[in-house]
Amino acid sequence: MTEFEFQEPAFLSEDLRMVREQVRRFVDEKIVPHADAWEASGEIPRSVFRELGALGFLGMRHPEAYGGGGMGALASVVLGEELARSTFGGVASALTVHSDMSIGHIAHRGTHEQKLKYLPAACAGEKIGAVCVTEPHAGSDVAGLKTRAVQTREGWVINGSKTFITNGVYGDIYIVAARTDPEAKGSRGISLFIVEKGNPGLKIARKFEKHGWRSSDTAELFFDDCIVPHDALLGEEGRGFYYIMSTFQNERLVIGALVSGASAKAIELTVDYVRNRQAFGKPLWDQQVVRNKLAWIAAKAAAVRALTYQCALMIDEGKDTVREVSMLKAFGAETLQEVVHTCLQLHGGTGYIIGTAVERMARDSRVLTIGGGATEVMLEEVAKRM
Ligand SMILES: Cc1cc2nc3c(=O)[nH]c(=O)nc-3n(C[C@H](O)[C@H](O)[C@H](O)COP(=O)(O)OP(=O)(O)OC[C@H]3O[C@@H](n4cnc5c(N)ncnc54)[C@H](O)[C@@H]3O)c2cc1C
């Protein structure tokens, strides 16, 4: 098979090129041969987290002093692209929620004690992270969340519920957003807490059956007089909304990388398919309209990739990236829909059959225009900054 590959940007360091090579090998040898079974069971073995952790890929963004690699945003992009090339979106999402969307809250604003307690085990893949923001009545409208945390002599008492939480069933370290000041308006009275698996007040109410991402677990959680120690508060009280929004920038960058990797792989599979598939006496590739369609989605995927790398560079330069990252999230997720559905169409009936990679990719991709900030919400973020 010919690999469809975008050129490596000139600025990508030797270290990151090596990371790409190693993650790609891991994906080919340790993920792809087994992931169909994980899709069927709805569970990714913990050994996958441990092995990736041991290779240093889960803590690349976290400080070296706590077991991480101390690397920049480009490391997350390379990891995201390569995991997405697996064609198993569920695996890529479970791993990147851990590496890039949850534990980062502790790395960024945890105390020395919190970092010491959680980061080495998270970087090693021994403990898995989840981030709990969405509630049954508050998804896009994060400021509308109702889960309450009240400080008592014993510690903080959390009551409420969270839904659609990735790694919510098999995770160990939950970053939970709760309202600590009911008087404060909207976004102001929210704080973040670390809740550990095994807390008797944390109940896993159900594991959802999903349209896609079937190997990743997605939970509804209840917090029923869930008592956590005083020092489970993460960062400053009342700053939780700001923390969530700032970590969203990395989450959305990684979604750009997932789109870039998944698009390249879907196009690669489809170019290969249409070159080999004969119809009307010649390969499908020989129909100009077929080639044009593939060239068109390749051009759009290249644009998503370029914006992904631009956003990563801006993040590493400390620039305000909300506008560009919101553009990336909206444009990337929508582009991926066009890419995977074009690829499915060009696979004909084969593309509709379970077990075909593009069929799974079409299902897995669907959530990306919704989760982590719906397209409409992202475009409003862009519009506010025009
Ligand atoms: C598989 C999966 C995994 C997830 N993982 C996590 C996780 O790990 N942690 C977590 O906290 N959450 C997670 N989520 C939740 C996800 O982030 C939310 O589903 C998302 O933010 C949208 O919220 P909602 O579902 O409540 O939709 P709503 O907010 O009810 O919005 C519904 C739809 O309305 C439209 N809409 C919303 N707001 C606007 C607006 N302002 N203008 C115009 N149109 C609008 C959009 O089309 C949107 O899709 C996950 C969701 C899924 C499906």
Ligand as a Chemical Component Dictionary entry (heavy atoms), coordinates in Angstrom:
data_LIG
# 
_chem_comp.id                   LIG 
_chem_comp.type                 NON-POLYMER 
_chem_comp.pdbx_formal_charge   0 
_chem_comp.three_letter_code    LIG 
# 
loop_
_chem_comp_atom.comp_id 
_chem_comp_atom.atom_id 
_chem_comp_atom.alt_atom_id 
_chem_comp_atom.type_symbol 
_chem_comp_atom.charge 
_chem_comp_atom.model_Cartn_x 
_chem_comp_atom.model_Cartn_y 
_chem_comp_atom.model_Cartn_z 
_chem_comp_atom.pdbx_ordinal 
LIG C1  C1  C 0 -18.486 10.371 23.362 1  
LIG C2  C2  C 0 -18.452 11.615 24.180 2  
LIG C3  C3  C 0 -17.405 11.831 25.068 3  
LIG C4  C4  C 0 -17.400 12.959 25.885 4  
LIG N1  N1  N 0 -16.400 13.110 26.808 5  
LIG C5  C5  C 0 -16.506 14.113 27.728 6  
LIG C6  C6  C 0 -15.600 14.192 28.830 7  
LIG O1  O1  O 0 -14.668 13.391 28.943 8  
LIG N2  N2  N 0 -15.792 15.169 29.750 9  
LIG C7  C7  C 0 -16.800 16.068 29.652 10 
LIG O2  O2  O 0 -16.907 16.921 30.521 11 
LIG N3  N3  N 0 -17.670 16.025 28.625 12 
LIG C8  C8  C 0 -17.554 15.074 27.666 13 
LIG N4  N4  N 0 -18.452 14.995 26.622 14 
LIG C9  C9  C 0 -19.509 15.977 26.550 15 
LIG C10 C10 C 0 -19.390 16.955 25.387 16 
LIG O3  O3  O 0 -18.328 17.845 25.591 17 
LIG C11 C11 C 0 -20.744 17.617 25.231 18 
LIG O4  O4  O 0 -21.612 16.652 24.667 19 
LIG C12 C12 C 0 -20.704 18.870 24.366 20 
LIG O5  O5  O 0 -20.049 19.897 25.057 21 
LIG C13 C13 C 0 -22.099 19.349 23.970 22 
LIG O6  O6  O 0 -22.934 19.449 25.079 23 
LIG P1  P1  P 0 -24.399 18.778 25.075 24 
LIG O7  O7  O 0 -24.234 17.371 24.662 25 
LIG O8  O8  O 0 -25.021 19.040 26.371 26 
LIG O9  O9  O 0 -25.161 19.508 23.929 27 
LIG P2  P2  P 0 -25.975 20.895 24.085 28 
LIG O10 O10 O 0 -25.177 21.898 24.806 29 
LIG O11 O11 O 0 -27.338 20.595 24.601 30 
LIG O12 O12 O 0 -26.069 21.333 22.567 31 
LIG C14 C14 C 0 -26.788 20.546 21.614 32 
LIG C15 C15 C 0 -26.496 21.094 20.244 33 
LIG O13 O13 O 0 -27.024 22.401 20.148 34 
LIG C16 C16 C 0 -26.201 23.225 19.354 35 
LIG N5  N5  N 0 -25.758 24.372 20.174 36 
LIG C17 C17 C 0 -25.335 24.368 21.457 37 
LIG N6  N6  N 0 -25.015 25.614 21.868 38 
LIG C18 C18 C 0 -25.245 26.426 20.813 39 
LIG C19 C19 C 0 -25.130 27.827 20.593 40 
LIG N7  N7  N 0 -24.648 28.638 21.549 41 
LIG N8  N8  N 0 -25.437 28.323 19.370 42 
LIG C20 C20 C 0 -25.913 27.506 18.396 43 
LIG N9  N9  N 0 -26.041 26.174 18.543 44 
LIG C21 C21 C 0 -25.719 25.640 19.726 45 
LIG C22 C22 C 0 -25.040 22.341 18.890 46 
LIG O14 O14 O 0 -25.328 21.826 17.614 47 
LIG C23 C23 C 0 -25.006 21.242 19.918 48 
LIG O15 O15 O 0 -24.440 20.036 19.407 49 
LIG C24 C24 C 0 -18.449 13.902 25.767 50 
LIG C25 C25 C 0 -19.482 13.694 24.856 51 
LIG C26 C26 C 0 -19.493 12.566 24.082 52 
LIG C27 C27 C 0 -20.658 12.356 23.129 53 
# 
loop_
_chem_comp_bond.comp_id 
_chem_comp_bond.atom_id_1 
_chem_comp_bond.atom_id_2 
_chem_comp_bond.value_order 
_chem_comp_bond.pdbx_ordinal 
LIG C1  C2  SING 1  
LIG C2  C3  SING 2  
LIG C2  C26 DOUB 3  
LIG C3  C4  DOUB 4  
LIG C4  N1  SING 5  
LIG C4  C24 SING 6  
LIG N1  C5  DOUB 7  
LIG C5  C6  SING 8  
LIG C5  C8  SING 9  
LIG C6  O1  DOUB 10 
LIG C6  N2  SING 11 
LIG N2  C7  SING 12 
LIG C7  O2  DOUB 13 
LIG C7  N3  SING 14 
LIG N3  C8  DOUB 15 
LIG C8  N4  SING 16 
LIG N4  C9  SING 17 
LIG N4  C24 SING 18 
LIG C9  C10 SING 19 
LIG C10 O3  SING 20 
LIG C10 C11 SING 21 
LIG C11 O4  SING 22 
LIG C11 C12 SING 23 
LIG C12 O5  SING 24 
LIG C12 C13 SING 25 
LIG C13 O6  SING 26 
LIG O6  P1  SING 27 
LIG P1  O7  DOUB 28 
LIG P1  O8  SING 29 
LIG P1  O9  SING 30 
LIG O9  P2  SING 31 
LIG P2  O10 DOUB 32 
LIG P2  O11 SING 33 
LIG P2  O12 SING 34 
LIG O12 C14 SING 35 
LIG C14 C15 SING 36 
LIG C15 O13 SING 37 
LIG C15 C23 SING 38 
LIG O13 C16 SING 39 
LIG C16 N5  SING 40 
LIG C16 C22 SING 41 
LIG N5  C17 SING 42 
LIG N5  C21 SING 43 
LIG C17 N6  DOUB 44 
LIG N6  C18 SING 45 
LIG C18 C19 SING 46 
LIG C18 C21 DOUB 47 
LIG C19 N7  SING 48 
LIG C19 N8  DOUB 49 
LIG N8  C20 SING 50 
LIG C20 N9  DOUB 51 
LIG N9  C21 SING 52 
LIG C22 O14 SING 53 
LIG C22 C23 SING 54 
LIG C23 O15 SING 55 
LIG C24 C25 DOUB 56 
LIG C25 C26 SING 57 
LIG C26 C27 SING 58 
# 
